[in-house]
Amino acid sequence: MRTGEAIVDLLEKYKVERVFGIPGTHSIELYRGLEKSGINHVLPRHEQGAGFMADGYARHTGKPGVCFVITGPGVTNIMTAMGQAYSDSVPMLVISPLNDIEPDFFNAGRLHEIGDQAAVSRPITGFSIAVESLDDIPLLIHQAFELFANERPVPVHIHIPLSILRGEVDRAWQAKPIASNLSLTPASLAPLLEKISAAQHPVIIAGGGCSRIGELVTALAERLPCPLVTTVAARGVIPLSHPLSVGAQLTTTPVQQLVADAD
């Protein structure tokens, strides 16, 4: 099994149903795997479009948006979408090829060459790592899905050198269980409930992570009762016509004062 086929097979085992991207000379091995898989591929006109499609898909489904892009310009083209996803805490997995790291050939004018590709995406990712061996690939993919499940969900970028991407894998990789760091029990929630019950001036600030639980957030605000402020990413969580809705006005002086006065 070729490396690209093994990667796609592993993504299927992590329940990936859709990949966004544009095939190119360097990424053809990834597409060799896609052809034989059950994963649906969405072809945009531009890598930036692939990134924004993946972003929208992740916001709507709660699943990570997965992208395949070429090295060099494919990576730089998707940066804008990755930056937006990072800002809004949207899970995105970007897999790209990478020109082999050979000091003697640095700045040699190879196709789509970037001196330090990982450095380009590192500021807007949870991690951006260049693979050093075949064994790194399943470990990094698992690390990405654990990050999405347990930490602030932001983009992850995995770079695979061409010599590794064109290699062979002896046996199929297996998905590992995603360990959860979240432990919510009545006992662990008791201190929080005590503080909320004792609060005289509570305020809820709802972020984009509440986008699929608007009814629950609204019910909590009504139960307390208290004002509910949203971030821009959480617009629509509570109807603007609701008497407890303050809207997405966190930057205004009155709302900042409301939050400052909350206990």
NORLINQUI-V405524 format. One record per pair of residues at least 12 apart in sequence whose ideal C-beta (glycine too) atoms are under 8 Angstrom apart, sorted by the first residue. I is the first residue (numbers start at 1). J is the second residue. If there is no record, write none. Layout:
BEGIN
[[I & J] [I & J]]
END
This chain:
BEGIN
[[1 & 168] [1 & 169] [1 & 171] [1 & 172] [2 & 29] [2 & 32] [2 & 33] [2 & 166] [2 & 167] [2 & 168] [2 & 169] [3 & 29] [3 & 134] [3 & 137] [3 & 160] [3 & 164] [3 & 165] [3 & 166] [3 & 167] [3 & 168] [3 & 169] [4 & 28] [4 & 29] [4 & 30] [4 & 31] [4 & 32] [4 & 33] [4 & 165] [5 & 29] [5 & 32] [5 & 33] [5 & 36] [5 & 169] [6 & 33] [6 & 137] [6 & 169] [6 & 172] [6 & 173] [7 & 30] [7 & 33] [7 & 95] [7 & 137] [7 & 141] [7 & 160] [8 & 30] [8 & 33] [8 & 34] [8 & 36] [8 & 37] [8 & 39] [9 & 33] [9 & 37] [9 & 172] [9 & 173] [10 & 137] [10 & 138] [10 & 141] [10 & 172] [10 & 173] [10 & 174] [10 & 175] [11 & 39] [11 & 66] [11 & 141] [12 & 37] [12 & 38] [12 & 39] [13 & 173] [13 & 174] [13 & 175] [14 & 141] [14 & 145] [14 & 175] [15 & 63] [16 & 39] [16 & 63] [16 & 64] [16 & 66] [17 & 39] [17 & 40] [17 & 63] [18 & 39] [18 & 40] [18 & 41] [18 & 42] [18 & 57] [18 & 66] [19 & 34] [19 & 39] [19 & 40] [19 & 41] [19 & 42] [19 & 66] [19 & 67] [19 & 68] [20 & 41] [20 & 42] [20 & 44] [20 & 50] [20 & 51] [20 & 53] [20 & 54] [20 & 57] [20 & 65] [20 & 66] [20 & 67] [20 & 68] [21 & 41] [21 & 42] [21 & 43] [21 & 44] [21 & 47] [21 & 50] [21 & 67] [21 & 68] [21 & 69] [22 & 43] [22 & 44] [22 & 46] [22 & 47] [22 & 50] [22 & 68] [22 & 69] [22 & 70] [22 & 74] [23 & 68] [24 & 70] [24 & 74] [25 & 70] [25 & 111] [26 & 70] [26 & 71] [26 & 97] [26 & 99] [26 & 111] [26 & 112] [26 & 162] [26 & 165] [27 & 68] [27 & 69] [27 & 70] [27 & 71] [27 & 74] [27 & 96] [27 & 97] [29 & 97] [29 & 165] [29 & 166] [30 & 68] [30 & 95] [30 & 97] [30 & 165] [31 & 68] [34 & 68] [46 & 77] [47 & 67] [47 & 69] [47 & 70] [47 & 73] [47 & 74] [47 & 75] [47 & 77] [47 & 78] [48 & 77] [48 & 78] [48 & 80] [48 & 81] [50 & 67] [50 & 69] [50 & 78] [50 & 81] [51 & 65] [51 & 67] [51 & 77] [51 & 78] [51 & 80] [51 & 81] [51 & 82] [51 & 85] [51 & 92] [51 & 94] [52 & 81] [52 & 84] [53 & 65] [54 & 66] [54 & 67] [54 & 81] [54 & 85] [54 & 92] [55 & 81] [55 & 84] [55 & 85] [55 & 88] [55 & 90] [55 & 92] [58 & 85] [58 & 90] [58 & 91] [58 & 92] [59 & 88] [59 & 90] [59 & 208] [59 & 211] [62 & 212] [63 & 91] [64 & 91] [64 & 92] [64 & 93] [64 & 144] [64 & 145] [64 & 148] [64 & 153] [65 & 85] [65 & 90] [65 & 91] [65 & 92] [65 & 93] [66 & 92] [66 & 93] [66 & 94] [66 & 95] [67 & 92] [67 & 93] [67 & 94] [67 & 95] [68 & 95] [68 & 96] [69 & 94] [69 & 95] [69 & 96] [70 & 96] [70 & 97] [70 & 112] [71 & 96] [71 & 97] [71 & 98] [71 & 99] [71 & 112] [71 & 113] [71 & 114] [71 & 117] [71 & 159] [72 & 99] [72 & 111] [72 & 112] [72 & 113] [72 & 114] [72 & 117] [73 & 112] [74 & 96] [74 & 112] [75 & 94] [75 & 96] [75 & 114] [75 & 117] [75 & 120] [75 & 121] [75 & 157] [76 & 114] [76 & 120] [78 & 94] [79 & 120] [79 & 121] [79 & 124] [82 & 94] [82 & 121] [82 & 124] [82 & 125] [82 & 155] [82 & 157] [83 & 124] [85 & 154] [85 & 155] [86 & 124] [86 & 125] [86 & 154] [86 & 155] [88 & 208] [88 & 233] [89 & 152] [89 & 153] [89 & 154] [89 & 207] [89 & 208] [89 & 209] [89 & 233] [90 & 153] [90 & 154] [90 & 155] [90 & 208] [91 & 148] [91 & 153] [91 & 154] [91 & 155] [92 & 154] [92 & 155] [92 & 156] [93 & 141] [93 & 144] [93 & 148] [93 & 155] [93 & 156] [93 & 158] [94 & 121] [94 & 125] [94 & 155] [94 & 156] [94 & 157] [94 & 158] [95 & 157] [95 & 158] [95 & 160] [96 & 117] [96 & 157] [96 & 158] [96 & 159] [96 & 160] [97 & 159] [97 & 160] [97 & 161] [97 & 162] [97 & 165] [98 & 117] [98 & 130] [98 & 131] [98 & 159] [98 & 160] [98 & 161] [98 & 162] [99 & 111] [99 & 112] [99 & 113] [99 & 114] [99 & 161] [99 & 162] [100 & 161] [100 & 162] [100 & 163] [101 & 130] [101 & 161] [117 & 130] [117 & 159] [118 & 130] [118 & 157] [118 & 159] [121 & 155] [121 & 157] [122 & 157] [124 & 154] [124 & 155] [125 & 154] [125 & 155] [125 & 156] [125 & 157] [126 & 144] [126 & 147] [126 & 151] [126 & 152] [126 & 154] [126 & 155] [126 & 156] [127 & 143] [127 & 144] [127 & 147] [127 & 156] [127 & 157] [128 & 156] [128 & 157] [128 & 159] [129 & 157] [129 & 158] [129 & 159] [130 & 159] [130 & 160] [130 & 161] [131 & 158] [131 & 159] [131 & 160] [131 & 161] [131 & 164] [133 & 164] [134 & 164] [134 & 167] [134 & 169] [137 & 158] [137 & 160] [137 & 164] [137 & 173] [138 & 173] [138 & 174] [140 & 158] [141 & 158] [142 & 175] [142 & 176] [143 & 156] [144 & 156] [144 & 158] [145 & 178] [146 & 178] [146 & 179] [149 & 178] [149 & 180] [150 & 178] [150 & 179] [150 & 180] [150 & 181] [150 & 182] [196 & 224] [199 & 224] [199 & 226] [199 & 262] [199 & 263] [200 & 263] [201 & 226] [201 & 261] [201 & 262] [201 & 263] [202 & 224] [202 & 226] [202 & 262] [202 & 263] [203 & 226] [203 & 227] [203 & 228] [203 & 229] [203 & 258] [203 & 259] [203 & 262] [204 & 217] [204 & 220] [204 & 221] [204 & 224] [204 & 226] [204 & 227] [204 & 228] [204 & 229] [205 & 229] [205 & 230] [205 & 231] [205 & 250] [205 & 259] [206 & 228] [206 & 229] [206 & 230] [206 & 231] [206 & 234] [206 & 237] [206 & 238] [207 & 230] [207 & 231] [207 & 233] [207 & 234] [208 & 231] [208 & 233] [208 & 234] [209 & 234] [210 & 230] [210 & 234] [210 & 237] [211 & 233] [211 & 234] [211 & 236] [211 & 237] [213 & 237] [214 & 236] [214 & 237] [214 & 238] [217 & 237] [217 & 238] [218 & 237] [218 & 238] [218 & 242] [218 & 244] [221 & 238] [221 & 244] [222 & 244] [225 & 244] [226 & 244] [227 & 244] [227 & 245] [227 & 246] [227 & 258] [228 & 242] [228 & 244] [228 & 245] [228 & 246] [229 & 246] [229 & 247] [229 & 248] [229 & 249] [229 & 250] [229 & 255] [229 & 258] [229 & 259] [230 & 245] [230 & 246] [230 & 247] [230 & 248] [231 & 248] [231 & 250] [232 & 248] [234 & 248] [235 & 248] [246 & 258]]
END
